[in-house]
Amino acid sequence: MNKNLYTPFFFLAPALATLLIFFFLPVGAALLMSLTDFDIYALGNMDRARFILFGNYLRALSDPLFWKALFNTGYFVLVGGPLTILVSLAAAIALNSKLLRFKKFFRLAFFMPVITTLVAVAVVWRYMYHPRFGIFNYLLSFFNLGPVDWLGSSAWAMPSLILLAVWKNFGYNMMIFLAGLQAIPDSLYEAARIDGANWWQQHLHVTIPQLAPTTVFVTVITIIGYFQFFAEPYVMTQGGPVNSTLSIVLYLYQQGFRWWQMGYSSAIAFVLFFILVILALLQSAIQKRYQEAL
């Protein structure tokens, strides 16, 4: 038998063992837990955990707070996702312009929020959203508009968190778009200019089609990331007011670590996992169809 056959497995063994111990085993345990009524009493005595099969999943389907959290998450994704992508693309096009000076400075400035700790950002933005001393209400005063309780109003709390998320995250997508823009040959723009295309037409007929694969990738990672919307409401609003910023991840966190309904929390996590799998399959199908169209 050829000994070289086992050589790759020897080098892969540490990585595979790490995945098995820290990923597959916890995921399997969570899946098993989602089929039980595991709670705080089961922590002291495992015999108290009973198999209820799909009871937790059926409970989620009849739980108004679950649907409220899912609706809030969808709202955040459908509004914040496209807005983040548009701002990222606009910033990338601006940074790719030959007329712009100090490009390295702006790249650093736009990317800094991505690597900044969210807690530190939240402290600053909570002060900016302060109904009395915040800068946003100060700017509104110039237009003779009254102060807005940005984080205390059920109508304005989610848009406020979306604005924060866009500001913090657009720099990452911007760098990806910028790499895609720099890969577009200048000859395409020169040909478009010779044909009489203006600035807008060049980007409409050259930039956007050439960036299609990059846009699909950015859209997928943005949607997946925004479906895991947690840190912003946890730090800023705790899901309030009146559960208007309660996300699906924050809800499963509350069920698992505040109310110790670990089985129900695990079931919610797998519902979110199935949603993300469906989105990934849709992305794969769209990308495959696009490549076939080319």
C-alpha positions as CSV (number, residue, x, y, z in Angstrom):
1,M,0.0,0.0,0.0
2,N,1.3,3.4,-0.9
3,K,2.2,5.3,2.3
4,N,1.9,8.7,0.4
5,L,-1.8,8.1,0.3
6,Y,-2.0,8.9,4.0
7,T,0.4,11.9,4.0
8,P,-2.3,14.6,3.2
9,F,-4.5,13.3,6.1
10,F,-1.5,13.6,8.4
11,F,-1.2,17.3,7.7
12,L,-5.0,17.8,7.7
13,A,-5.4,16.0,11.0
14,P,-4.9,19.1,13.3
15,A,-7.3,21.2,11.3
16,L,-9.9,18.4,11.1
17,A,-9.6,17.7,14.8
18,T,-10.1,21.4,15.6
19,L,-13.2,21.5,13.4
20,L,-14.5,18.3,15.0
21,I,-14.0,19.5,18.6
22,F,-14.9,23.2,18.3
23,F,-17.5,23.1,15.5
24,F,-19.2,19.8,14.6
25,L,-19.5,18.5,18.2
26,P,-21.0,21.8,19.5
27,V,-23.3,22.0,16.5
28,G,-24.4,18.4,17.0
29,A,-25.0,19.0,20.7
30,A,-27.0,22.2,20.0
31,L,-29.1,20.2,17.4
32,L,-29.7,17.5,20.0
33,M,-30.6,20.2,22.6
34,S,-33.1,21.8,20.3
35,L,-35.1,18.5,20.4
36,T,-35.4,18.7,24.2
37,D,-36.9,21.0,26.8
38,F,-33.4,21.6,28.3
39,D,-33.6,24.5,30.8
40,I,-32.0,25.7,34.0
41,Y,-33.3,22.7,36.0
42,A,-31.6,20.3,33.5
43,L,-28.2,22.1,34.2
44,G,-28.3,20.5,37.7
45,N,-29.8,17.2,36.7
46,M,-29.7,16.0,33.1
47,D,-32.5,13.6,33.8
48,R,-34.9,16.6,33.8
49,A,-34.2,17.2,30.1
50,R,-36.9,15.4,28.1
51,F,-37.1,14.8,24.4
52,I,-39.9,16.7,22.8
53,L,-38.7,16.3,19.2
54,F,-40.1,19.2,17.2
55,G,-41.9,20.8,20.1
56,N,-39.5,23.8,20.3
57,Y,-39.9,24.4,16.5
58,L,-43.7,24.3,16.8
59,R,-43.5,26.7,19.8
60,A,-41.4,29.1,17.7
61,L,-44.0,29.1,14.9
62,S,-46.7,30.1,17.4
63,D,-44.6,32.6,19.4
64,P,-45.6,36.2,18.6
65,L,-42.2,37.5,19.9
66,F,-40.4,35.1,17.5
67,W,-42.3,36.5,14.5
68,K,-41.7,40.1,15.8
69,A,-38.0,39.4,16.1
70,L,-38.0,37.8,12.6
71,F,-39.9,40.8,11.2
72,N,-37.4,43.3,12.8
73,T,-34.5,41.3,11.4
74,G,-36.0,41.3,7.9
75,Y,-36.6,45.0,8.2
76,F,-33.0,45.6,9.2
77,V,-31.7,43.4,6.3
78,L,-34.0,44.8,3.6
79,V,-33.3,48.4,4.5
80,G,-29.8,48.3,5.9
81,G,-28.4,45.8,3.4
82,P,-29.1,47.7,0.2
83,L,-28.3,51.0,1.8
84,T,-24.9,49.7,3.0
85,I,-24.1,48.3,-0.5
86,L,-25.1,51.6,-2.2
87,V,-22.9,53.7,0.1
88,S,-20.1,51.2,-0.3
89,L,-20.3,51.3,-4.1
90,A,-20.5,55.1,-4.1
91,A,-17.5,55.4,-1.8
92,A,-15.5,52.9,-3.9
93,I,-16.2,54.8,-7.1
94,A,-15.2,58.1,-5.5
95,L,-11.9,56.5,-4.2
96,N,-11.2,55.0,-7.6
97,S,-11.5,58.4,-9.3
98,K,-8.3,59.8,-10.7
99,L,-9.3,63.3,-9.6
100,L,-9.4,62.5,-5.9
101,R,-6.4,63.3,-3.8
102,F,-5.2,61.8,-0.5
103,K,-6.8,58.4,-1.4
104,K,-4.9,56.5,1.2
105,F,-6.2,58.8,3.9
106,F,-9.8,58.4,2.9
107,R,-9.4,54.6,2.6
108,L,-8.1,54.5,6.1
109,A,-10.8,56.9,7.4
110,F,-13.6,54.9,5.8
111,F,-12.2,51.6,7.0
112,M,-11.5,52.6,10.6
113,P,-15.1,52.1,11.8
114,V,-15.0,48.5,10.6
115,I,-12.1,47.6,13.0
116,T,-13.4,49.9,15.9
117,T,-14.9,48.1,18.9
118,L,-18.7,48.3,18.7
119,V,-19.0,49.1,22.4
120,A,-16.8,52.2,22.0
121,V,-18.8,53.1,18.9
122,A,-22.1,52.6,20.7
123,V,-21.1,54.9,23.6
124,V,-20.3,57.7,21.1
125,W,-23.4,57.1,19.0
126,R,-25.7,57.0,22.1
127,Y,-24.5,60.4,23.0
128,M,-25.0,61.6,19.4
129,Y,-28.6,60.2,19.7
130,H,-29.2,61.8,23.1
131,P,-32.6,63.6,22.9
132,R,-31.3,66.7,24.6
133,F,-27.5,66.9,24.0
134,G,-27.1,64.9,20.9
135,I,-25.6,66.3,17.7
136,F,-28.5,65.0,15.5
137,N,-31.1,67.0,17.5
138,Y,-28.7,70.0,17.5
139,L,-28.6,69.9,13.7
140,L,-32.4,69.6,13.6
141,S,-32.7,72.8,15.6
142,F,-31.2,74.8,12.7
143,F,-34.4,73.8,10.7
144,N,-36.7,74.7,13.6
145,L,-37.5,71.1,14.2
146,G,-38.1,69.7,17.7
147,P,-35.9,67.1,19.3
148,V,-36.4,63.4,18.5
149,D,-36.0,60.6,21.0
150,W,-34.0,58.5,18.5
151,L,-33.5,55.4,20.7
152,G,-36.6,55.8,22.8
153,S,-39.1,56.0,20.0
154,S,-40.5,52.8,18.4
155,A,-40.6,54.6,15.1
156,W,-37.1,55.9,15.1
157,A,-35.1,53.3,17.0
158,M,-34.6,50.8,14.2
159,P,-33.7,53.5,11.6
160,S,-31.2,54.9,14.1
161,L,-29.6,51.4,14.5
162,I,-29.6,51.0,10.7
163,L,-27.7,54.3,10.3
164,L,-25.2,53.2,12.9
165,A,-24.7,49.8,11.1
166,V,-24.3,51.4,7.7
167,W,-21.6,53.8,9.0
168,K,-19.8,51.0,10.8
169,N,-19.9,48.4,8.1
170,F,-19.8,50.1,4.7
171,G,-16.0,50.4,4.7
172,Y,-15.5,46.6,4.4
173,N,-17.7,46.3,1.3
174,M,-16.1,49.4,0.0
175,M,-12.6,47.8,-0.1
176,I,-14.1,44.8,-2.0
177,F,-15.8,47.0,-4.5
178,L,-12.6,49.0,-4.9
179,A,-10.6,45.9,-5.7
180,G,-13.3,45.0,-8.3
181,L,-13.1,48.5,-9.8
182,Q,-9.4,48.3,-10.2
183,A,-9.7,45.0,-12.1
184,I,-11.9,46.6,-14.8
185,P,-9.7,47.4,-17.9
186,D,-9.4,51.2,-18.7
187,S,-9.8,50.3,-22.3
188,L,-13.6,49.7,-21.7
189,Y,-14.0,53.2,-20.4
190,E,-12.0,54.6,-23.3
191,A,-14.2,52.8,-25.7
192,A,-17.3,54.1,-24.0
193,R,-16.0,57.7,-24.1
194,I,-15.2,57.3,-27.8
195,D,-18.8,56.2,-28.4
196,G,-19.9,59.4,-26.6
197,A,-20.9,58.0,-23.3
198,N,-21.0,60.5,-20.4
199,W,-19.9,59.8,-16.8
200,W,-23.2,58.3,-15.8
201,Q,-23.5,56.1,-18.9
202,Q,-20.0,54.8,-18.4
203,H,-20.8,53.5,-14.9
204,L,-24.2,52.3,-16.0
205,H,-23.0,50.3,-19.0
206,V,-19.4,49.4,-17.9
207,T,-18.9,49.6,-14.2
208,I,-22.2,47.9,-13.0
209,P,-22.0,45.0,-15.4
210,Q,-18.3,44.4,-14.8
211,L,-18.9,44.5,-11.0
212,A,-21.8,42.0,-11.1
213,P,-19.9,39.0,-9.6
214,T,-18.4,41.3,-6.9
215,T,-21.9,42.8,-6.2
216,V,-23.4,39.3,-5.8
217,F,-20.6,38.3,-3.3
218,V,-21.0,41.6,-1.4
219,T,-24.7,41.2,-1.3
220,V,-24.6,37.7,0.1
221,I,-22.0,38.4,2.9
222,T,-24.0,41.6,3.8
223,I,-27.3,39.8,4.1
224,I,-25.8,36.9,6.1
225,G,-24.0,39.4,8.4
226,Y,-27.1,41.5,8.9
227,F,-29.3,38.5,9.6
228,Q,-27.0,38.0,12.6
229,F,-28.0,41.5,13.8
230,F,-27.2,41.4,17.6
231,A,-24.6,43.7,19.0
232,E,-26.3,47.0,18.0
233,P,-29.6,46.4,19.8
234,Y,-27.9,44.5,22.7
235,V,-25.7,47.5,23.4
236,M,-27.9,50.4,22.4
237,T,-31.5,49.5,23.1
238,Q,-31.7,45.9,24.7
239,G,-34.4,45.2,22.0
240,G,-36.7,48.1,23.0
241,P,-38.6,50.2,23.0
242,V,-41.6,47.8,22.9
243,N,-39.5,45.2,21.2
244,S,-39.1,47.4,18.1
245,T,-35.4,46.5,17.8
246,L,-35.6,43.0,19.0
247,S,-33.6,40.9,16.5
248,I,-33.8,37.1,16.1
249,V,-30.3,36.6,17.5
250,L,-31.0,38.9,20.4
251,Y,-34.2,37.0,21.1
252,L,-32.5,33.6,21.1
253,Y,-29.8,35.1,23.4
254,Q,-32.5,36.3,25.8
255,Q,-34.3,32.9,25.8
256,G,-31.0,31.0,26.3
257,F,-29.1,33.2,28.7
258,R,-31.7,35.3,30.5
259,W,-34.6,32.8,30.8
260,W,-32.4,29.6,30.5
261,Q,-34.6,28.1,27.9
262,M,-31.7,26.4,26.2
263,G,-33.7,24.0,24.1
264,Y,-35.9,26.6,22.7
265,S,-33.0,29.0,22.1
266,S,-31.2,26.2,20.2
267,A,-34.3,25.7,18.0
268,I,-34.4,29.4,17.2
269,A,-30.8,29.2,16.2
270,F,-31.4,26.4,13.8
271,V,-34.4,28.2,12.3
272,L,-32.0,31.1,11.5
273,F,-29.5,28.6,10.2
274,F,-32.0,27.1,7.8
275,I,-32.9,30.6,6.6
276,L,-29.3,31.4,5.9
277,V,-28.9,28.0,4.1
278,I,-31.8,28.9,1.8
279,L,-30.3,32.3,1.1
280,A,-26.9,30.7,0.3
281,L,-28.6,28.3,-2.1
282,L,-30.4,31.1,-3.8
283,Q,-27.2,33.0,-4.2
284,S,-25.5,30.0,-5.7
285,A,-28.3,29.5,-8.2
286,I,-28.3,33.2,-9.2
287,Q,-24.5,33.2,-9.6
288,K,-24.7,30.0,-11.7
289,R,-27.4,31.4,-13.9
290,Y,-25.4,34.6,-14.4
291,Q,-22.3,32.7,-15.4
292,E,-24.3,30.6,-17.9
293,A,-25.7,33.9,-19.3
294,L,-22.2,35.1,-20.0
